[in-house]
């Protein structure tokens, strides 16, 4: 009788562990599905599509993923992020996507491996520098420029904060 109770306890424990593992496994699948299907693509509504395309492709080395007469989708050189631009008041778009960006209240941060080399390259191209190359106490080494739409772009290499 004692052996049967012990066997029953083992079976119950095995069933409980199985349920917990199944639940944990299904949560990790759900989380990984959510994580793998979410991708951010920031968009700016502007009538400066040509200037914007030239700036991001010639100055920062972005590539063109897609474009038509009213929409421009660009990607970073390593294809890890995208940025889109849309003409304002386009008849194919709903009201929420028609008002043009007003050139303030937005910035982008682009992390780069060699911020010094990029800084020198942009200086050589006579790109106006909004914030000169510098080190911050919180660890960033960065400088900033502004795109044709008035968007500030912080070009940064993250490092450990000073003193750590």
C-alpha positions in Angstrom: 0.0 0.0 0.0 2.8 2.4 0.9 4.5 1.7 -2.5 1.2 2.5 -4.3 0.9 5.9 -2.5 4.6 6.7 -3.2 4.0 5.8 -6.9 0.9 7.9 -7.0 2.8 10.9 -5.5 5.5 10.5 -8.1 2.9 10.3 -10.9 1.2 13.4 -9.6 4.5 15.3 -9.3 5.4 14.2 -12.9 2.0 15.5 -14.1 2.4 18.8 -12.3 5.9 19.3 -13.7 4.6 18.4 -17.2 1.8 21.0 -16.9 4.3 23.7 -15.7 6.7 22.9 -18.5 4.0 22.9 -21.1 2.7 26.3 -19.8 6.2 27.7 -19.7 7.0 26.4 -23.2 3.8 27.8 -24.6 4.5 31.2 -23.0 7.9 31.3 -24.5 6.5 30.5 -27.9 3.9 33.2 -27.6 6.5 35.7 -26.4 8.9 34.8 -29.2 6.1 35.0 -31.8 5.2 38.5 -30.5 8.8 39.6 -30.4 9.6 38.2 -33.9 6.5 39.8 -35.5 7.0 43.3 -34.1 9.1 45.7 -36.1 9.2 49.5 -35.7 9.2 51.7 -38.8 9.0 55.4 -37.9 7.4 57.6 -40.4 7.5 61.3 -41.2 5.0 63.1 -43.3 6.8 65.6 -45.5 6.6 67.3 -49.0 10.5 67.0 -49.2 10.7 63.5 -50.5 13.5 64.2 -53.0 15.7 66.2 -50.5 15.0 63.6 -47.8 16.0 60.7 -50.1 19.2 62.5 -51.1 20.1 63.3 -47.5 19.7 59.9 -46.0 21.2 58.0 -49.0 24.1 60.3 -49.7 24.9 61.6 -46.3 24.2 58.6 -44.1 24.4 55.7 -46.5 20.8 54.5 -46.2 19.3 52.3 -48.9 16.0 52.5 -50.6 13.7 49.6 -49.7 10.7 51.0 -51.7 9.5 54.2 -53.2 6.7 55.5 -55.4 5.4 59.0 -56.1 4.1 59.6 -52.6 6.0 57.2 -50.3 9.7 56.5 -49.5 10.9 53.6 -47.4 14.6 53.7 -46.5 16.7 51.3 -44.5 19.9 51.6 -42.5 23.1 50.3 -44.2 22.9 47.1 -42.2 19.1 46.7 -42.9 18.3 46.6 -39.2 15.9 49.5 -39.2 13.7 51.4 -41.6 12.4 54.9 -41.8 9.5 56.0 -44.0 8.4 59.3 -45.5 5.0 60.1 -46.9 3.7 63.1 -48.9 1.1 65.1 -46.9 -2.5 65.3 -48.0 -2.2 62.4 -50.4 -5.7 61.2 -51.5 -4.9 57.5 -50.8 -4.2 58.2 -47.1 -6.7 58.6 -44.2 -6.8 61.9 -42.4 -4.4 60.7 -39.6 -1.7 60.4 -42.2 -2.2 63.7 -44.0 -0.8 66.5 -41.8 2.8 67.4 -42.6 5.4 67.3 -39.8 6.2 70.8 -38.6 9.9 70.4 -38.2 10.1 70.3 -34.4 9.6 67.9 -31.5 11.2 64.8 -32.9 14.7 63.3 -33.1 16.4 60.1 -34.2 19.3 58.4 -32.5 21.5 56.3 -34.8 24.1 54.2 -33.1 27.3 53.7 -35.2 30.5 51.8 -34.6 32.9 54.5 -35.5 31.4 57.9 -34.7 34.8 59.6 -35.2 35.1 58.4 -38.8 31.5 59.3 -39.6 32.0 62.8 -38.0 35.1 63.4 -40.2 33.3 62.1 -43.3 30.4 64.5 -42.8 32.7 67.4 -42.1 34.5 66.6 -45.4 31.1 66.7 -47.1 30.3 70.1 -45.5 27.3 68.8 -43.7 26.3 71.3 -41.0 27.0 69.9 -37.6 24.4 71.0 -35.0 26.3 69.5 -32.0 30.1 69.0 -32.4 31.6 65.6 -31.6 32.0 65.2 -27.8 32.0 62.8 -24.9 29.3 62.9 -22.3 29.7 61.9 -18.6 26.9 59.3 -19.1 29.1 57.5 -21.7 27.9 58.7 -25.1 30.4 59.9 -27.7 28.2 61.7 -30.2 27.4 64.6 -32.5 24.2 65.8 -34.1 23.0 66.9 -37.5 19.6 67.9 -38.8 17.8 66.4 -41.8 15.9 68.4 -44.4 12.7 68.1 -42.4 14.1 69.6 -39.2 14.6 66.2 -37.5 17.6 66.2 -35.2 19.8 63.2 -35.7 22.1 62.1 -32.8 24.9 60.0 -34.2 26.3 58.1 -31.2 28.7 55.4 -30.1 27.6 54.1 -26.6 30.4 53.6 -24.1 30.6 53.1 -20.3 30.0 56.3 -18.3 33.1 58.2 -17.2 34.5 56.8 -14.0 33.1 53.3 -14.4 
